Each structure stands twice: as structure tokens, then as C-alpha cells.
Amino acid sequence: MPHATFSAPDLTTFCRLDQLGLEAVGQRLERGRAVIKCRVVKTDPGCHGCGGTGVPRGSVVRDLAHEPFGHRPTVLAIRVRRYRCQGCGRVWREDTSAAAQPRAKISATGLQWALRAIVVDHLSMSRVAAGLGVAWHTANSAVLTEGRRVLIDDPHRFDDVEIIGVDEHVWRHTRFAGLYVTVIIDLTPARNKTGPARLLDMVPGRSKLVFQQWLAGRPQAWCDAVEVVAMDGFSGFKTAAHEELPDAVTVMDPFHVVRLAGDALDQCRRRNQQQLHGHRGRAGDPLYMSRRTLHTGMKLLTDRQWARLDALFATDNHVEIEVTWTIYQKLIDAYRHRDRATGKHYLTALIESLRTGVPTALVELRKLGRTLNKRAGDILAFLRTTQAPPTAPPRPSMGASNTSAAQPWASATSPTTSSAASSRAAASDPNYTPKCDTPIDVCQAVSVLCCGCSVWTISG
């Protein structure tokens, strides 16, 4: 006796044909595909012209690609009846619009499967076309039309948007025009921890005008509800946001801020490589071997990576890289601080220290300092909080430059202790808290390092 929770096997329910207004009446398994013969459940014998009764005049078979079952395409062979009105002579067929749109080659359920396979499962259009058993152009046209109807034309996709993010994206890696698009996403679910960020729109081009026109096309009530606009370092997006969303706060997200510091570190390493060796990095060069280690956070470094940094910073030839690496690590520490108010205070001190006094030789840090100071308001807006920042300790005088307490970023240690070793001890401390509340005297740090009298430490 079957279990009470089970029902009789039903091909109609299993293939979800009941959602299409169809009923399975037969099946045929062929090599490479399965064919299910169906009939329309709801008959339509009445004439829509005169209201008379129609007489069956045969039937036709409409083939529709359905969602695949068992890793092979499934085809619906629908028997559609034809009727002829006895009064006016009008001829019509049974309504199959619930199964598919007129002249469509894919069923509604098959379109849902294809759209979900591309958006959620990240399948290629070729794999989707193979699963449906149709040509690539047929699948591509149908999926684009369905995606536009379900996603783009949805009037509710712009509801409850409070935080938006904008960035450029390389759409096609070719030499032809139309390479870039401007991507706008909704970050509200990520902020409220209700789900992942969702895509709002993709607009061809990457300029201030593109983003400004997109914002101008939104209703005024929607623009008034936007509180924050997150972006990269492109000033065009910032200008467009200020003009169209004057009450919104513009934020430069941490990914792009840290990326700027990482680019400065890479450029400094490459320049130092050319000056010392006269060629690009090669497999056996210490600078080339450390290119990924330099971008790793201190608490993520292994013993082997620490040893590599110890050897790299043991020579004065790499002092500029050591200085830039220290700035890079301090920037990451400020963002990772447990207290947002303290992290904002440390980040403010770091940006202020790069505003003036950076040696001319450190061209990458000078450029980074100009960028960070120009966008300081947007960078610090990410760490905005109602808590009061911690009280900064008194700044040391310039006369104390030869003492270890003169600068927390350039404390004097023994000549045999490297910067990486000091940082290693700090990172191993579970109660370690980065100290970057005192401005950095980069000139003093470089001069002390070059004299071989002191080295930097991250621990402060």
C-alpha cells in the first residue's frame, strides 16, 4: 500500500504542465531528446465574433522547447484544435497563450529556466541553447525579451532604494567602440542585512553626463529618498551626484581607496626595480618575488612571507618601498579597526600626514596624498558615526626626532631589527590596535632609514 504522503505518478505535474494549461497524454523518448504529447485543458468552442458554436475542423501540432529533464532537451508537442463557426464561418484555434506567446519557440516555463540559468547559475547562452535544444539566436532573443520584461520593465525594481553604488565596467574586451558601461546597483539590502546588493541598471558609456542623465530620468520622490551614493575615484560621478542628488552623501568606497594605495605600492616597486636593475621584474628578483606579499595584510602573512619581507627591507635600497608599504598597511588597519570612530580618527591623521612634507623622491606617495586629500570628505564619510573620536595624544616636537617616541610610525629600534620584524610582533599580538593618530614625518623617517640608525614599526 502506498504511503499516505505520496500521490500517483503524474507526468503533467512533474513537468509542471498544469501551470501552462496543458495536460500530458503521451511521451516518446528519442535519441538526444524527450517529446511529451500534450493537449489544451480549457477548450474554446465558442465564436468570438457572433457568439455561435464552432465545429471542430481538425488539429495542428505546435512544438515548444521546454525546460530540460534528465540532461536532455524536452519538447512539448501540443495538439491544438481548430474550430469553424457554423454561423459566420470564422475559423480559430484553441488559446495556447498560457503556454507561450504567439510565434514563440520556447514555453513560458522554459524561459523561466533559461533566465534563471543565466542570472543565478551563470551558465553561458550556448549551454542554455543546448539545454533547450534550440539555436543560439533563438535562445538569445527569447531570453533577452523575457529578461527585459521580468527585470528591466518591472515597475517595482526601483522601490525602497536608499543607497546606490555606481562604477564603470568593461563590457567588451575588444578594439571596437562601446567598451564601457556605467553600472548602478542598490546597496540598501546589504546595509540592512536583508540580502545581497541588486543590479538596478547598466547604461552605455562612462561619463558624468551618462550618470547625470540616468539620475535625471528618475522621479523626484525617488531621488529625495536616496541617502548615500557610493562610487570610485572618478570625479564625474561625484559631480553628477551633487547636481542631481544635492541632499545625498557621496562616499568613496574602501575598495577603491585601498586600490589607490595598492597601485602606488606597485608603481613604487616597479620604479625601484628599473632604477636598481635596469629591467622589468624577473623570476629571481626579490622585488618581483614579493609583489603579492606586499599586498597581503599583516595578520594574514605566513612565516615564509614574513621572512621574505625581512630580507626585502634589510637593504637601504628598498627604503622607498618600505615607506609606501607602511602607508598601505596603515590604511588597511584604519578601515579594519573595530571602532568606526577610532578608525575614522586614524584615517584622518593618515590623510593629513600625506598632505605636506612628503619627499620629492616618493612620487607615488605624493600623488596618493593629493588624491586622498582631494577626496578626504568622501573617504571619511564611509566611517561616519555619531560617536566622538578619541582624544589625540600630544604631538611630539621636531626636536625629539632621534628618540623612539618621536613618531609611532618611525620608532627607533636596534639596527638589526627590521620593519617587517617589528610589524610581525605587532600583528601577532591578539590585543594589537593600530596607532596612526599621530601625523607621519615621512622626511624624517626616510632620512633615519637611509642613515641606518632606525627602522619603522607598525606597532607604534
matplotlib code that plots the C-alpha trace (Angstrom):
import matplotlib.pyplot as plt

x = [0.0, 1.5, 2.4, -0.3, 2.0, 2.7, 0.4, 0.1, 2.8, 1.7, 3.7, 1.7, 2.5, 6.1, 6.8, 4.8, 2.5, -0.5, 0.9, 0.8, -2.8, -1.7, -2.1, 0.3, -1.3, 1.8, 5.6, 8.3, 11.9, 14.2, 17.9, 19.0, 15.6, 12.3, 8.9, 5.8, 2.5, 0.0, -3.5, -5.0, -7.1, -9.5, -11.5, -12.7, -15.6, -17.4, -17.1, -15.7, -17.3, -21.0, -21.2, -22.1, -20.9, -17.8, -17.4, -14.0, -12.1, -9.0, -6.0, -2.4, 0.7, 2.7, 6.2, 7.6, 11.0, 10.5, 12.9, 15.2, 14.8, 17.4, 20.1, 18.4, 16.1, 12.4, 9.9, 6.2, 4.1, 0.8, -2.2, -4.2, -7.8, -9.2, -12.8, -15.1, -18.2, -21.4, -22.9, -20.3, -17.7, -15.0, -12.0, -9.9, -7.7, -7.5, -5.8, -2.3, -1.1, -0.7, 1.9, 3.8, 3.4, 2.2, 5.0, 7.3, 9.5, 10.1, 7.5, 7.0, 8.5, 11.4, 12.0, 12.0, 14.5, 16.8, 16.7, 17.4, 20.3, 21.9, 21.3, 21.6, 23.6, 25.9, 25.5, 26.5, 24.0, 25.5, 24.8, 21.2, 20.6, 21.9, 19.7, 16.6, 17.5, 17.2, 19.5, 21.7, 20.0, 16.6, 17.6, 19.4, 16.4, 13.9, 16.0, 16.7, 13.0, 12.0, 14.7, 13.6, 10.0, 10.7, 13.7, 14.1, 10.4, 9.5, 8.0, 8.9, 12.6, 13.4, 11.3, 12.8, 16.2, 18.2, 21.8, 23.1, 26.5, 27.9, 31.0, 32.3, 32.6, 34.5, 31.7, 33.7, 37.4, 37.7, 39.1, 35.7, 33.6, 31.2, 33.7, 32.5, 29.1, 28.1, 26.7, 24.2, 23.4, 21.2, 23.2, 20.3, 19.8, 23.5, 23.3, 20.2, 21.5, 18.3, 20.0, 22.7, 23.0, 20.9, 21.5, 19.4, 20.7, 23.6, 24.0, 26.3, 29.3, 31.2, 31.0, 29.4, 26.7, 25.7, 25.2, 23.6, 21.0, 20.2, 19.5, 17.5, 15.2, 14.2, 11.2, 11.8, 10.4, 12.9, 15.8, 14.8, 14.8, 18.4, 20.7, 24.1, 25.9, 29.0, 31.5, 35.1, 37.5, 36.1, 35.1, 32.5, 30.2, 30.7, 29.7, 26.7, 25.5, 25.9, 23.9, 21.1, 21.1, 22.1, 20.9, 22.7, 26.1, 28.8, 31.1, 34.3, 34.1, 37.1, 37.8, 38.9, 40.7, 42.8, 43.2, 44.8, 47.3, 48.0, 48.6, 51.0, 52.9, 53.1, 54.3, 56.9, 58.1, 58.4, 60.2, 62.7, 63.1, 64.1, 66.4, 68.3, 68.3, 67.5, 64.9, 61.4, 60.9, 62.1, 61.5, 64.6, 64.4, 63.5, 61.1, 59.3, 59.0, 57.5, 54.9, 52.0, 53.4, 53.5, 49.7, 48.9, 47.6, 49.9, 47.7, 47.4, 51.1, 52.8, 56.2, 57.7, 56.2, 57.5, 60.9, 60.7, 59.8, 62.6, 65.1, 63.5, 63.6, 67.1, 68.7, 68.5, 67.9, 64.3, 63.6, 61.0, 59.1, 59.2, 57.7, 55.0, 54.2, 53.8, 51.3, 49.4, 49.2, 48.1, 45.3, 44.0, 44.3, 42.3, 39.4, 39.6, 39.5, 36.8, 35.5, 34.4, 35.0, 38.6, 39.2, 37.9, 40.2, 43.2, 42.3, 42.0, 45.5, 46.9, 45.4, 46.7, 50.2, 50.4, 49.2, 52.6, 56.2, 56.4, 59.9, 60.1, 61.6, 58.4, 56.4, 53.8, 53.1, 52.8, 50.3, 48.4, 48.4, 46.9, 44.2, 43.3, 43.2, 41.1, 38.5, 39.0, 35.4, 34.1, 36.6, 35.9, 32.1, 32.3, 33.3, 30.9, 29.4, 27.8, 30.4, 33.1, 36.6, 39.2, 41.3, 44.6, 47.8, 50.1, 52.2, 55.9, 58.2, 60.6, 63.4, 62.6, 63.3, 66.1, 64.0, 61.9, 58.8, 59.1, 56.9, 54.8, 55.3, 59.1, 60.2, 63.8, 64.8, 68.0, 69.7, 69.4, 65.6, 63.8, 60.5, 58.8, 60.1, 58.6, 55.4, 55.4, 55.4, 52.6, 50.4, 51.0, 49.6, 45.8, 45.2, 47.0, 45.4, 46.9, 48.1, 48.1, 46.7, 50.0, 50.9, 53.8, 57.0, 58.0, 61.1, 62.4, 61.6, 63.4, 66.4, 66.7, 66.3, 68.9, 71.4, 70.9, 70.1, 66.5, 63.7, 59.9, 57.5, 53.8, 53.0, 53.6]
y = [0.0, 3.4, 5.8, 8.3, 11.3, 10.1, 10.5, 8.6, 9.4, 12.2, 13.4, 16.6, 17.7, 16.5, 18.6, 21.5, 21.4, 22.3, 25.8, 26.2, 25.0, 21.7, 18.0, 15.3, 12.5, 10.6, 10.6, 9.5, 9.1, 9.8, 9.8, 13.1, 14.5, 13.7, 14.5, 14.9, 15.0, 17.5, 18.8, 22.1, 21.6, 24.5, 24.1, 27.2, 26.1, 29.5, 32.0, 35.4, 37.1, 36.2, 34.1, 30.9, 27.4, 26.2, 22.8, 21.0, 21.1, 19.1, 20.0, 21.1, 20.3, 23.2, 22.3, 24.2, 23.8, 23.1, 23.1, 20.0, 16.9, 14.3, 16.3, 16.2, 18.7, 18.3, 19.2, 19.8, 18.6, 20.4, 19.2, 22.4, 22.0, 24.2, 25.3, 26.8, 28.8, 27.5, 30.9, 33.4, 30.9, 32.3, 29.9, 29.9, 27.8, 26.9, 29.5, 28.5, 31.9, 30.4, 28.0, 30.5, 33.8, 33.6, 32.6, 31.7, 28.7, 28.2, 27.6, 30.0, 27.5, 27.0, 30.8, 30.9, 28.1, 29.8, 33.1, 31.5, 29.5, 32.7, 35.0, 32.6, 29.7, 31.8, 29.4, 30.6, 31.2, 28.3, 25.9, 27.3, 26.8, 23.3, 22.5, 23.8, 22.1, 25.3, 27.5, 30.1, 33.1, 31.7, 31.3, 34.6, 36.6, 34.9, 35.3, 39.0, 39.6, 37.8, 39.4, 42.8, 42.1, 40.5, 42.5, 45.8, 46.6, 45.8, 49.0, 47.9, 47.3, 50.9, 50.7, 51.3, 52.4, 54.4, 53.7, 53.3, 52.4, 53.5, 52.2, 51.6, 48.2, 46.9, 45.4, 44.1, 43.4, 44.3, 47.2, 48.4, 51.2, 50.7, 49.1, 50.6, 50.7, 52.6, 50.1, 51.3, 48.9, 49.1, 48.7, 49.1, 45.3, 44.9, 47.8, 46.5, 42.9, 41.7, 40.3, 40.9, 44.1, 44.1, 45.5, 48.5, 49.4, 49.3, 52.4, 52.5, 54.9, 56.1, 59.8, 62.4, 63.0, 59.3, 59.1, 62.5, 61.7, 58.5, 60.3, 62.9, 60.2, 59.0, 60.5, 63.3, 61.3, 58.5, 61.0, 62.5, 59.1, 58.3, 59.0, 57.7, 57.4, 55.1, 55.4, 55.1, 58.0, 59.3, 63.0, 62.9, 60.6, 62.9, 66.0, 64.3, 63.1, 66.6, 68.2, 65.7, 64.5, 67.5, 66.0, 62.7, 61.9, 60.9, 58.1, 56.7, 53.0, 51.4, 49.0, 51.8, 53.7, 50.7, 50.1, 53.5, 52.8, 49.4, 50.9, 53.4, 50.5, 48.6, 51.7, 52.4, 48.8, 48.9, 52.2, 50.9, 47.8, 49.8, 52.1, 49.2, 46.6, 48.4, 46.0, 44.7, 42.2, 38.7, 35.4, 35.6, 39.3, 39.9, 42.8, 40.7, 37.7, 39.9, 41.6, 39.7, 39.5, 43.3, 43.4, 40.9, 42.2, 41.8, 39.4, 37.2, 36.8, 33.4, 32.9, 32.4, 35.7, 37.5, 36.1, 37.4, 40.9, 40.8, 40.1, 42.7, 45.6, 44.7, 46.8, 50.6, 50.3, 49.4, 52.2, 53.9, 50.6, 50.2, 53.6, 53.1, 49.6, 51.1, 53.6, 50.9, 48.7, 51.6, 52.5, 48.9, 49.0, 52.1, 50.5, 47.3, 48.9, 47.5, 51.0, 53.1, 56.4, 55.4, 54.1, 57.4, 59.4, 57.3, 57.6, 61.4, 61.5, 59.4, 61.6, 64.7, 63.3, 62.8, 66.3, 68.0, 67.1, 64.0, 63.9, 64.6, 61.2, 59.5, 60.5, 57.8, 58.8, 62.5, 61.6, 59.4, 62.2, 64.7, 62.2, 61.3, 64.9, 66.0, 63.3, 63.3, 64.1, 61.2, 58.8, 59.6, 59.6, 55.8, 55.8, 58.4, 57.8, 59.7, 58.7, 61.2, 60.5, 59.6, 62.3, 62.5, 62.4, 65.4, 65.7, 65.2, 68.1, 68.0, 68.1, 64.6, 63.1, 61.0, 59.2, 56.2, 58.0, 60.8, 59.1, 55.9, 55.1, 55.6, 54.5, 53.8, 50.2, 48.3, 48.5, 44.7, 44.8, 45.2, 46.9, 43.7, 42.1, 44.8, 44.7, 40.9, 41.2, 43.7, 41.5, 38.5, 40.4, 39.5, 42.8, 44.8, 48.0, 50.1, 53.5, 56.1, 59.0, 61.0, 62.5, 60.8, 62.7, 61.0, 63.1, 62.2, 58.5, 58.3, 60.2, 58.0, 54.8, 55.9, 56.6, 53.1, 54.3, 53.3, 51.5, 51.8, 49.8, 49.3, 48.6, 52.2]
z = [0.0, -1.0, 1.8, 2.6, 1.7, -1.8, -4.8, -8.0, -10.6, -12.9, -15.8, -16.1, -12.5, -12.7, -15.8, -14.4, -17.5, -15.3, -14.9, -18.7, -19.0, -20.6, -19.9, -20.9, -22.9, -24.1, -24.3, -26.7, -25.8, -28.8, -29.1, -27.6, -26.5, -24.9, -26.6, -24.5, -26.3, -24.7, -25.2, -24.1, -21.0, -21.5, -24.7, -26.6, -29.0, -28.8, -31.7, -30.5, -33.5, -33.5, -30.3, -32.3, -31.7, -33.5, -35.1, -34.8, -38.1, -37.3, -35.3, -35.7, -33.6, -32.1, -30.9, -27.9, -26.3, -22.6, -19.6, -19.8, -17.7, -17.3, -19.0, -22.4, -24.2, -23.6, -26.4, -25.9, -28.9, -28.3, -30.2, -30.9, -32.2, -34.9, -35.0, -37.6, -36.7, -38.2, -38.4, -39.7, -41.0, -38.7, -38.1, -34.9, -32.8, -29.1, -27.0, -26.0, -24.7, -21.2, -22.6, -24.8, -26.6, -30.3, -32.7, -29.7, -29.9, -26.1, -23.4, -20.5, -18.1, -20.4, -20.5, -16.7, -16.6, -19.2, -17.4, -14.0, -15.5, -16.8, -13.9, -11.0, -12.2, -14.5, -17.5, -20.9, -23.7, -25.6, -22.7, -22.3, -26.0, -25.8, -22.8, -24.6, -27.9, -29.9, -31.9, -30.2, -31.7, -30.8, -27.2, -27.1, -28.5, -26.2, -23.0, -23.8, -24.3, -21.2, -19.1, -20.3, -19.3, -16.0, -14.8, -16.7, -17.2, -13.6, -12.2, -8.6, -9.1, -8.0, -4.8, -1.4, -2.7, -0.1, -1.0, -4.6, -5.9, -9.3, -11.1, -14.6, -16.1, -19.2, -21.2, -24.1, -24.2, -27.9, -30.0, -31.1, -29.6, -26.7, -24.3, -21.1, -19.3, -16.1, -13.6, -10.9, -8.0, -4.9, -1.8, 0.6, 1.2, 2.0, 4.5, 6.2, 6.0, 4.3, 1.2, -1.4, -3.4, -6.6, -10.0, -11.0, -14.4, -16.9, -19.1, -22.1, -21.6, -18.6, -18.1, -15.9, -18.5, -18.6, -14.8, -14.7, -17.4, -15.7, -12.4, -14.2, -15.6, -12.1, -10.3, -7.8, -4.9, -5.7, -5.8, -2.5, -0.8, -1.8, 1.2, 0.1, -3.3, -3.2, -6.0, -7.1, -7.5, -10.8, -10.1, -12.9, -10.8, -7.8, -9.7, -11.2, -7.8, -6.3, -9.1, -9.2, -5.6, -3.5, -0.2, -0.7, 0.9, -1.6, -0.3, -1.9, -1.0, 0.8, -2.1, -4.4, -1.7, -0.8, -4.5, -4.9, -2.2, -3.7, -7.1, -5.5, -3.9, -7.3, -9.1, -6.5, -6.7, -10.5, -10.4, -7.9, -9.9, -13.0, -11.1, -9.4, -12.1, -15.3, -16.4, -15.5, -12.7, -13.4, -11.7, -9.4, -8.5, -4.8, -5.7, -8.3, -5.9, -3.2, -5.4, -3.9, -0.4, -0.3, -0.8, 1.9, 5.2, 8.2, 10.1, 7.0, 6.4, 6.9, 8.4, 5.0, 3.8, 6.9, 6.2, 2.6, 3.8, 6.4, 3.6, 1.3, 3.9, 5.2, 2.5, 2.2, -1.5, -0.8, 1.7, -0.6, -0.9, 2.8, 3.4, 0.8, 2.2, 5.7, 4.4, 2.6, 5.7, 7.9, 5.5, 5.8, 9.6, 9.8, 7.8, 9.8, 13.2, 15.5, 16.4, 13.5, 15.3, 16.1, 12.6, 11.2, 13.5, 12.4, 8.8, 9.2, 10.7, 7.9, 5.1, 6.9, 7.2, 3.4, 2.7, 3.1, 3.9, 1.6, 0.0, -3.7, -4.4, -3.2, -6.3, -5.7, -2.2, -3.2, -5.9, -3.4, -0.9, -3.4, -4.3, -0.7, 0.4, -2.6, -1.8, 2.0, 2.7, 0.6, 2.0, 5.7, 5.0, 4.9, 8.6, 9.7, 13.1, 16.0, 18.5, 19.4, 18.1, 20.6, 22.0, 20.1, 22.2, 22.2, 19.1, 19.6, 18.9, 16.0, 18.5, 19.5, 16.1, 17.5, 20.1, 19.7, 20.9, 18.3, 15.7, 16.3, 12.6, 12.7, 16.2, 16.8, 17.4, 17.2, 13.8, 13.5, 13.8, 10.5, 9.9, 9.0, 12.2, 14.3, 12.4, 12.8, 16.6, 16.5, 14.2, 16.5, 19.5, 19.8, 21.5, 18.9, 17.9, 15.1, 16.1, 13.4, 15.3, 15.0, 11.7, 9.9, 9.3, 6.1, 5.6, 9.0, 8.5, 5.2, 6.5, 9.5, 7.5, 5.0, 7.8, 9.1, 12.6, 12.8, 11.1, 11.0, 13.0, 12.5, 16.1, 17.3]

ax = plt.figure().add_subplot(projection="3d")
ax.plot(x, y, z, "-o")
ax.set_aspect("equal")
plt.show()
